Amino acid sequence: MIRRWRRLDEPGLELCRLVPTDDGLRVTSSLVHAGAEPFGLHYRWFVDRDWRTRSLYLDLEAGTRRSLAIERQGAGRWLVDGVLRADLDGCDEPDLSATPFCNTLAIRLMAGRTGELTTAYVAAPELTVTPSRQRYEAIGPGRWRYVDLGVAKGFEAVIAIDGDGLVSGYEGLFEALPER
C-alpha cells in the first residue's frame, strides 16, 4: 500500500509505503520539507500486528546528515540511540512531527474511543525526543479532534481517516493525494 501526503502549511511532500511482514508491518517513507527550514527525511517504522511501534529509524538531511533510532523495550520503555530514556517511560507511541502517519498509530490505539496518551514526540528537523501528552476525541465516523496537551499545548486540529484507517486529512497541515 502506498500513501502520498502533501503539506498544507509549507511546501512539502511525503511518499510512504506500507508492507505487511510476518510479524506486523514495515513502513518506509521519504519526505521533503521545502519550507523555511528545509530538510529531507527518510524513516523506517516497524509496527507489530496490533499497530504498536517496535522501532523507528530516522535519517535526516538538513545541511548535515543525522540519524536517530527509537526502539521499544517492553511496555512503555524506550531506547533512543541505544540508551534507555527514563524520561520516556510510559510513552505509548512515537509522534514524528513531520508526518501524519504517526497519528494513525495513536488513533488505532484509541480503538474508536476518546482518550489521552503520552507520546515520545520527535521534533523534525531537530530530532529531539521529549514526552508529550495528547488527546484524541472521536467526533464522527472517520473524524477525530486532536488536542495537544504537551509540547504544543493548546494546538487543535481535525483529523480524517480513510477506509484503511490511515490519515487522509490533517486540518491545516497535511492532506492525502489521490491514489492512482
Helices and strands as residue ranges (DSSP letters): E 2-7, E 12-21, E 24-33, E 39-48, E 53-61, E 65-72, E 78-80, E 83-84, G 86-88, E 93-96, H 101-110, E 115-123, E 128-140, E 143-148, E 156-161, E 167-170, E 174-176
